[in-house]
Amino acid sequence: MSRWLRSSAGFLALAALAGLSGCVDRRFVIESDPPGAIVYVNNKYVGATPVDLPFQYYGKYRFTFVADGYETLTVDESIRPPWYEYFPLEFISENLWPLPVSDLRNIHKPLQPPAIVSPDEIRARAEQLRAQGQSIGVPLPPPNAPPP
């Protein structure tokens, strides 16, 4: 066998092994109760529940759920890496493992109906804010205003 054929065969075998190497597929499956809530991940719109989307990194994520007739829910979740994503195993799972690895994270949050606040409570809070504003003092004139 010629030297060229041996080097080509070795290169092709290496390329085939590289093509077979796996990767980690990281995904969120986000659900709400009731379904159909609009979801923002880190203040970026991602869709209505249930939604399935990939994620890139482990760490803190902020999920915001918005639905008509329900209170807006904002939660901070810390997504910890699985055991195979710690050094030095991450190199093997990301580059050398011959099969794909799936890391699926389910985020399921129930939404609460809005709290009913009586008009008397609203009025009392408004009076409290008015008194607080009046205790601050007279507002300063705008910087470009002529003197009185």
C-alpha positions in Angstrom: 0.0 0.0 0.0 1.4 3.4 -0.9 2.2 6.0 1.6 -0.4 8.3 0.1 -3.2 5.7 0.5 -2.2 5.0 4.1 -2.2 8.7 5.1 -5.5 9.3 3.2 -7.0 6.3 5.0 -5.8 7.5 8.4 -7.2 11.0 7.6 -10.6 9.6 6.5 -10.8 7.4 9.7 -10.0 10.4 11.8 -12.6 12.5 10.0 -15.2 9.7 10.4 -14.5 9.5 14.1 -14.8 13.3 14.4 -18.1 13.2 12.6 -19.4 10.5 15.0 -18.4 12.4 18.1 -21.4 13.5 20.2 -22.4 16.7 21.7 -24.7 17.8 24.6 -28.1 19.0 23.6 -29.4 21.4 26.3 -33.1 22.2 26.2 -35.7 23.8 28.4 -39.3 22.6 28.3 -41.3 25.5 29.8 -44.9 24.9 30.9 -47.4 26.9 32.9 -50.7 26.2 34.5 -52.9 27.3 32.7 -51.1 26.8 29.4 -50.7 29.6 26.9 -48.8 32.1 29.1 -46.3 34.3 27.3 -42.8 33.5 28.5 -39.7 35.7 28.6 -36.3 34.2 29.4 -33.8 36.8 30.6 -36.2 39.5 29.4 -36.3 38.0 25.8 -39.6 36.8 24.4 -39.5 33.1 23.6 -43.2 32.2 23.0 -46.3 30.8 24.6 -46.3 27.8 26.9 -45.6 25.0 26.4 -42.4 26.0 24.7 -39.2 24.0 24.0 -36.0 25.9 23.4 -32.2 25.2 23.6 -30.0 26.9 26.1 -26.3 27.5 25.9 -24.9 27.8 29.5 -25.5 26.7 33.0 -26.2 29.3 35.6 -28.9 31.8 36.5 -31.9 32.4 34.3 -34.9 34.7 34.8 -38.3 33.3 33.6 -41.3 35.7 33.4 -44.8 34.3 32.7 -47.5 36.7 31.5 -51.2 35.6 31.0 -54.4 37.6 30.8 -56.4 37.2 34.0 -53.4 36.1 36.1 -50.6 37.8 38.0 -47.3 38.1 36.2 -44.9 35.6 37.7 -41.1 36.2 37.6 -38.8 33.5 38.9 -35.0 33.2 39.0 -33.8 29.7 38.5 -30.3 28.4 39.0 -29.5 25.7 36.4 -26.7 23.5 37.7 -24.7 21.4 35.4 -25.0 17.6 35.5 -22.0 15.6 36.7 -20.6 15.0 33.2 -20.3 18.8 32.6 -17.7 19.3 35.2 -14.0 19.5 34.4 -12.4 17.3 33.0 -15.4 15.2 32.0 -17.0 18.0 30.0 -14.3 17.7 27.3 -15.2 14.1 26.9 -18.9 14.6 26.9 -18.7 17.6 24.5 -16.1 16.3 22.1 -15.2 12.6 22.4 -18.3 10.7 23.5 -19.6 8.9 20.4 -23.3 9.4 21.2 -25.4 12.5 21.6 -26.2 13.4 25.2 -29.5 15.1 26.1 -29.9 17.5 29.1 -33.6 18.3 29.4 -34.8 20.7 32.0 -38.5 21.1 32.8 -39.7 24.4 34.1 -43.3 24.2 35.2 -45.0 27.1 37.1 -48.6 27.6 38.2 -50.0 31.1 37.8 -52.1 32.8 40.4 -55.3 34.7 39.7 -55.0 38.4 40.5 -55.5 39.5 44.1 -58.7 41.5 44.6 -58.1 44.8 46.2 -61.0 46.7 47.6 -61.5 50.4 46.6 -61.0 51.4 50.3 -57.5 49.8 50.3 -56.6 51.6 47.1 -57.8 54.9 48.5 -55.9 54.4 51.7 -52.7 53.6 49.8 -53.2 56.7 47.6 -53.6 58.9 50.7 -50.4 57.4 52.2 -48.5 58.1 49.0 -49.9 61.7 48.8 -48.8 62.4 52.4 -45.4 61.0 51.7 -45.0 63.2 48.6 -46.1 66.3 50.6 -43.6 65.6 53.3 -40.8 65.7 50.8 -41.3 69.5 50.3 -41.8 71.9 47.4 -40.5 70.6 44.1 -37.5 72.4 42.6 -38.2 74.6 39.5 -36.9 73.2 36.2 -33.3 74.2 35.4 -34.2 76.5 32.5 -37.1 78.2 34.2 -36.8 82.0 34.6 -36.7 83.2 38.2 -40.1 84.2 39.8 
